[in-house]
Amino acid sequence: MTSRVGIPQQGSAHRGGDPAEHAAHYAAERHWEVLPGAWLEQHTGVLRCSCADEHCDAPGAHPLTPVWETQVAGSATAARALWAARPRASVLLPTGRSFDVLEVPEHAGCLALARMERMGISLGPVSATPTGRMMFFVLAGSAARTPVLLRRSGWAAGRLDLTAHGEGGYIPAPPTRMGPRGLVQWVRRPTVANRWLPDAEELVPPLAYGCGQSR
């Protein structure tokens, strides 16, 4: 299991609190579309997903319905209305719209992050899940280009533990709680300075390097 000690954390106002307000903030400040997801409930002292599946593989962090794309909110007002009906719903962010996401193991992400900072690469937001994954926000459309960029870096698609989330996908956003392990948190929180997202061409080589070193 990867240790979480090495993750460089940033202070954030979004580490807890009302999911509706977080969703409204993302919609209003970042113009990100948001989606209410499942949540956690106590069952005889055990936290379980609201979907009632005892074997849920993403407890508290998945859409409420297979046709979730019809439940996406694009404004703060719409977000608050959706969460009013389900106030404990987790906050999910659809990918392939305002941004794509490159996901890697935590250790690889920390190595890549340090390398990118030394290289002076401008980063977008970066989040970390309590399940040991890091997510780097990049320009929309990047996911489709990632296999080609990996080959250019000397890696065949599928050789590295690097997942590109694009059109039709989603990720959990802070402060979503994923099972009993804890909250999704910002490693590099969204700010005015990182409103303009990097292209995958800048991030894939150092992320591939980090994944290669972690194999």
C-alpha positions in Angstrom: 0.0 0.0 0.0 1.3 3.4 -0.9 2.0 5.8 1.9 0.1 9.1 1.8 2.8 11.0 3.8 4.5 12.3 0.7 1.5 14.1 -0.8 2.1 17.8 -0.8 -1.1 19.3 0.6 -2.5 22.8 0.1 -4.9 24.4 2.5 -8.4 24.5 1.1 -11.8 25.7 2.1 -13.2 22.6 0.4 -12.0 19.9 2.7 -15.4 19.4 4.3 -18.8 20.9 4.6 -22.0 21.1 2.6 -21.8 19.1 -0.7 -24.4 21.5 -2.3 -22.2 24.5 -1.6 -19.1 22.8 -3.0 -21.0 21.8 -6.1 -22.4 25.4 -6.5 -18.8 26.7 -6.1 -17.4 24.5 -8.8 -20.2 25.5 -11.2 -20.1 29.2 -10.4 -16.3 29.8 -10.0 -14.9 27.2 -12.4 -17.8 26.8 -14.8 -17.5 23.0 -14.3 -20.6 20.9 -14.7 -21.4 18.9 -11.6 -23.3 15.7 -10.8 -24.9 14.4 -7.6 -23.7 10.9 -6.8 -24.3 8.3 -4.2 -23.5 8.8 -0.5 -22.5 6.8 2.6 -25.0 5.5 5.2 -24.5 3.7 8.5 -25.8 0.1 8.5 -25.4 -1.5 11.9 -22.3 0.5 12.6 -20.7 0.0 9.1 -20.5 2.6 6.4 -22.2 1.4 3.2 -23.1 3.0 -0.1 -26.6 4.4 -0.5 -27.0 2.2 -3.5 -27.5 -0.7 -1.1 -25.0 -2.9 -2.9 -22.9 -4.6 -0.2 -20.2 -5.2 -2.7 -20.2 -1.7 -4.3 -16.8 -1.1 -5.8 -17.0 2.7 -5.4 -19.0 3.3 -2.2 -20.3 6.9 -2.0 -18.6 7.9 -5.3 -20.6 6.9 -8.3 -23.7 8.2 -10.2 -27.2 7.5 -8.9 -28.4 6.2 -12.3 -26.9 4.8 -15.5 -28.4 7.7 -17.3 -26.6 10.2 -15.1 -25.7 12.5 -18.0 -29.3 13.8 -17.8 -28.7 14.9 -14.2 -25.8 17.2 -14.7 -26.0 20.8 -13.5 -24.1 23.7 -15.2 -24.9 26.5 -12.8 -24.9 27.2 -9.1 -28.7 27.6 -9.0 -29.2 24.2 -10.8 -26.6 22.5 -8.5 -28.4 23.7 -5.4 -31.7 22.5 -6.8 -30.3 19.0 -7.5 -28.7 18.7 -4.1 -31.8 20.0 -2.3 -33.5 16.7 -3.1 -30.5 14.7 -1.9 -28.4 16.8 0.4 -25.9 14.1 1.3 -25.1 13.3 -2.4 -21.4 13.2 -3.3 -20.0 15.7 -5.8 -19.0 14.2 -9.1 -17.4 16.0 -12.0 -18.1 14.9 -15.6 -15.0 14.7 -17.7 -14.7 15.4 -21.4 -16.5 18.7 -21.1 -14.6 21.5 -19.4 -11.6 19.3 -18.7 -10.1 15.8 -19.0 -8.2 14.0 -16.2 -5.1 11.9 -16.1 -5.1 9.5 -13.2 -2.1 7.7 -11.8 -1.1 5.9 -8.6 -0.2 8.2 -5.8 3.5 7.4 -5.6 3.8 8.0 -9.4 1.9 11.2 -9.1 4.2 12.5 -6.4 7.3 11.7 -8.5 5.8 13.3 -11.5 4.7 16.4 -9.6 8.2 17.0 -8.3 9.6 16.5 -11.8 7.1 18.9 -13.3 7.8 21.6 -10.7 11.5 21.3 -11.5 10.8 21.6 -15.2 8.6 24.7 -14.6 5.5 23.1 -16.1 2.3 25.0 -15.3 -0.2 22.7 -13.6 -3.9 22.8 -13.4 -5.8 21.5 -10.3 -4.6 18.1 -8.9 -6.6 16.0 -6.5 -5.9 12.8 -4.5 -8.3 10.1 -3.4 -8.1 8.1 -0.2 -7.8 5.0 -2.3 -4.2 6.1 -3.4 -4.8 7.8 -6.7 -3.9 11.2 -8.0 -5.8 13.1 -10.7 -4.3 15.8 -12.9 -6.7 18.1 -14.7 -5.9 18.8 -18.3 -7.5 20.3 -21.4 -10.7 18.7 -22.7 -9.8 16.3 -25.5 -6.6 15.2 -23.9 -7.9 11.7 -23.1 -8.2 10.7 -26.7 -4.6 11.7 -27.4 -3.1 10.1 -24.4 -2.3 6.7 -26.1 -0.4 8.4 -28.9 1.5 10.6 -26.4 2.4 7.5 -24.4 3.8 5.8 -27.5 5.9 8.9 -28.2 7.3 8.7 -24.7 8.3 5.1 -25.4 5.4 3.3 -23.7 2.8 1.0 -25.3 -0.8 1.7 -24.3 -1.7 -0.5 -21.3 1.9 -0.9 -20.0 1.5 1.8 -17.4 -1.0 2.4 -14.7 -2.2 5.6 -16.2 -5.9 6.2 -16.9 -7.3 9.0 -19.1 -10.8 10.2 -18.2 -12.5 11.9 -21.1 -15.9 12.1 -22.7 -18.5 10.0 -21.0 -16.5 9.7 -17.8 -16.6 11.3 -14.3 -14.4 11.7 -11.2 -15.1 12.3 -7.6 -14.5 15.9 -6.4 -13.4 17.1 -3.0 -14.9 16.7 -0.4 -16.5 13.5 -1.6 -16.0 10.7 1.0 -15.1 7.3 -0.6 -16.1 4.5 1.7 -14.6 4.5 5.2 -11.1 5.5 4.0 -11.6 9.3 3.9 -12.2 12.3 1.7 -11.0 13.2 -1.8 -8.7 16.3 -1.3 -7.0 18.9 -3.4 -3.2 18.6 -3.8 -3.3 21.6 -6.0 -6.6 23.3 -5.5 -8.4 25.3 -8.2 -7.3 29.0 -8.2 -7.3 31.9 -10.6 -3.7 31.1 -11.4 -4.5 27.7 -12.7 -7.7 28.4 -14.5 -6.0 27.7 -17.8 -5.4 24.0 -18.0 -2.3 22.4 -19.4 -2.2 20.2 -22.5 -1.7 16.5 -22.0 1.4 16.8 -24.2 3.1 18.6 -21.3 2.0 16.2 -18.6 2.1 12.7 -20.1 5.9 12.4 -20.3 6.5 13.2 -16.6 3.5 11.1 -15.6 4.8 8.2 -17.7 8.2 8.6 -16.0 6.6 8.5 -12.6 4.5 5.4 -13.4 7.6 3.7 -14.9 9.6 4.4 -11.8 6.8 3.0 -9.6 6.5 -0.4 -11.4 
